[in-house]
């Protein structure tokens, strides 16, 4: 059994689907079909009856490709600080727990192309906000000013 902690969860063990290999830097483990494994983990978490832990909440958010800030805005917060607090805590409020689970299940539902398209567009917007190039210009009158390129 392999204890798979790279996903950010401490309770995931693999009984197969991995290989241990020797590299010039020591022993390493190669996971087969990581995307499929993460989908299985996410589906299991989304369908469980108990509350999500902060780590589990973070796992689902990351699988959705959303930043803390974007998810916070979706849930009615001005920034991602509340999301960060939940992800560091042992429990997430029931309503937000349920919303994230449903978002995840909708995102993997191949029959729901419209929701998937909306989610992909929001991911693109979120990524462009975080990857924006900041350009600064200095002038004698205004001093340093910035603009997003």
Buried (B, 14 or more C-beta within 10 A) or exposed (E): EBEBEEBEBEEBEBEEBBEEEEEEEEEEEEBEEBEEBBBEBBBEBBEEEEBBBBBBBBBBBBBBBBBBBBBBBBBEBEEBEBBBEBBEEEEBEEEBBBBBBEBBBBBBEEEBEEEBEEBEEBBEEBEEEEEEEEEEEEEEEEEEEEEEE
